[in-house]
Amino acid sequence: MAEPTMDSLLARINELAHKNKTDEETAERDHLRKQYLKLFRESFRSQVEMMQVYDKAGKEVTPEKVRQIQRDKGLRDD
């Protein structure tokens, strides 16, 4: 089975939130929320790791921790 998308997970979570809740539905909703948060965090982390920050003068001021992650992934050669 294919990995669910954030949109499909969110739609199902909202569907379950509007119903009368059985124990099974509550457990499913909790599981789906965990999956959604995992996907959200992975996506957000990827975006942060890909960014470069510049000041007004045009000098790069990307935090060193992010630069190192980019070097480790082969995204930087400096």
Long-range contacts (C-beta under 8 A, 24 or more apart in sequence): 4-35, 5-39, 6-36, 6-39, 6-40, 6-43, 9-35, 9-36, 9-39, 10-36, 49-73, 50-75
